[in-house]
Amino acid sequence: MNLEQIKQLVGDAIEHEELIVEHEDNYYLNIIIVSAVFEGLRPVKRQQMVYQPLNDMIADGTVHAVKIKAFTADEWQKHKKLNF
């Protein structure tokens, strides 16, 4: 799994201020994305937006699981202050 490729796929699909992609054991992805497009969207819709560009990699088993944290800029600032 190429993290830069995954970052590129997600980054091209969603305009963002910040995007962090990490992995555990080459199958489990951790994605943190900060974007204004998430404003007013429920967490499930945000996650669907992030999953969409990864669907082929999930379907072929390249990516086994994805943990997504999708924030607006204000939520990200609060998250960093509270450190959760």
Number of C-alpha atoms within 10 A of each C-alpha: 12 10 14 11 10 19 16 14 15 22 18 11 14 19 14 18 12 14 17 13 15 16 17 9 6 13 15 15 20 16 19 17 25 22 20 14 14 20 13 10 12 9 14 9 13 20 17 12 17 22 17 13 18 17 13 12 14 16 10 9 11 15 19 13 14 18 14 18 16 22 24 20 18 12 14 19 13 13 12 9 9 8 8 6
